[in-house]
């Protein structure tokens, strides 16, 4: 009976033998059967029509697992399916988000490309490559594109644009994108039109710039000229920066005539170009060329030439000019296509744009200072600084010389700073008092007292210092107050704070003017906690008998502590004012409190405070209210006879 059952079961009709069924696994790598041809005789194998029908039904239902298994069985038992079905399968796999299915589709195309390349449509392979690059699989995507190029197939430019956009995001993708673009350019197919694909070249050039593929970027530039691809202002910045990486200063200078005539709306691109050009001048130790460029920038941008807004295309030579038929790149001074990929950003290291005008940054001034100092030509630097200052915007003119002097002092070049001040004074340049006080302070902190006294006498003759204290400590305290005031006026709180702490570490006493300046700066920035620390320094100075606090300083401290909510400190200062018989303007303090903290702890009782800190704050607030005559509002007492009710009715 058992034998008969097996025989009857063996002769039954099975559309899908047991060994063809799916192994119970969900991963793509384990979803195909292990079928051998000798396991089933030909009469028992399903026909080609049945297997094709199973494949098409699975594809219609978007069942990738069943479709792949049916395709695998069909390929092994009955041969390769129809081209239409193969392209449908590859298309279905390319729409999957599973990297396993995408890689399997890529392997299917690559393994059968040599013998059956005609059965794969170009758009199907292109879409698969696009899906691979979107899934961050750049290498398989590049392989498919290269297979198409080897067979002289034309890759759709819409697919190429998106592929390059995704490839340019990583280092590997940038290498592949540049190689693919070079391969496309070198292809002999006349159907590939690249002269209008400026965006694609810009994306590849940007990737070469970002990942420092300078030599590959240089090759892309040459192909742009060979294929007559027009370059816009975005191409200009990428090309110039790649030239900068390769140290090709002459190539960068070829663009200067066109960049000088760029319209004012493209000033950010002009700035990026001049940044690279000046950087190359410094790289070649050509400080004279850098100085000439700096003066030319300030003068040219202050006095714009006529016809500045012309957008006439121009030809830029690429490569050596000794060749009879050199390459020429067509440059259009505008943005050809808004792709949203690149904006002329970057670190403004040497040249900045302020109020629509070019200005030298502090780094540029420091570079000029270092170069001229190295070659011993500080007089040339003085002339450069004077020329740039004359052409600089009036709002930034007073701060240029102090920045240079501070840079010299920071580097320890005190003699150079002094010589620079003398040179500027000799040519009639009006220099404010802040660099003189900074120089004087540097002399004193460096124990160069004789130079400090000589500079103080020079300042007195120029009317920059009214009286010169004979005591060096008094002189230093006076200079400290002046430096803090000048730093405060310039909005340089960091410099003022460093000066304050430096003098404090030296053990030199602070004057009341310094405390007032620091307090005002902290108040402007609403840094009230810093004022409490400053109040501690004031109290310590008073305990040492260094100075007697004034009423104005006390009053400003009270106002700032009210604004910051430090009422314990408020009462400390008010008690100090009463102790020294200073007038207390209670109305002003009361008005400031009511405008900011009218309802602060208004109905809070001491026994309701959350912790001891809140209870202590409540006591200080109540003490302040009593001090400035802020009366507590009266609360009407209501009897409780008519308020008693049954709570259960609210449940």
Buried (B, 14 or more C-beta within 10 A) or exposed (E): EEEEEEEEEEEEEEEBBEEBEEEEEEEBEEBBBEBEEEEBEEEEBBEEEBBBBBBBEBBEEEBBBBBBBBBBBBBEBBEBBEEEBBBBBBBBBBBBEEBBBBBBBBEBBEEBBEEEBEBBBBEBBBBBBBBBBBBEBBEBBBBBBBBBBEEEBBBBBEBBBBBBBBBBBBEBBBBBBBBBBBBBBEBEEEEBEBEEBBBBBBBBBBBBBBBEBBEBBBBBBBBBBBBEBBBBBBBBBBBBBBBBBBEBBEBBEBBBEBBBBBBEEBBBBBBBBBBBBBBBBBEEEBBEBBBEBBBBBBBBBEEEEEEEEEEEEBEBBBBEEEEEEEBBBBBBBEBBEEBEBBEBEEEBBBBBBEEEBBBBBBBBBBBBBBBBBEEEBBEBBBBBBBBBBEBBBEEBBBBBBBBBBBBBBEBEBBEBBBBBBEBBBEEEBEBBBBBBBBBBBBBBBEEBEEBBBBBBEBBEEEEBBEEEBEEBEBBBBBBBBBBBBBBBEBEBBEBBBEBBEBBBEEEBBBBBBBBBBBBBBBBEEEBBEBBBEBBEBBBEBEEEEBBEBBBEBBBBBBBBBBBBBBBBBBBBBBEBBEEEEBEBBEEBBBEBBEEEBEEBBEEBEEEEBEEEEBBBBBBBBBBBBEBBEBEEEEEEEEEEEEEEEEEEEEE
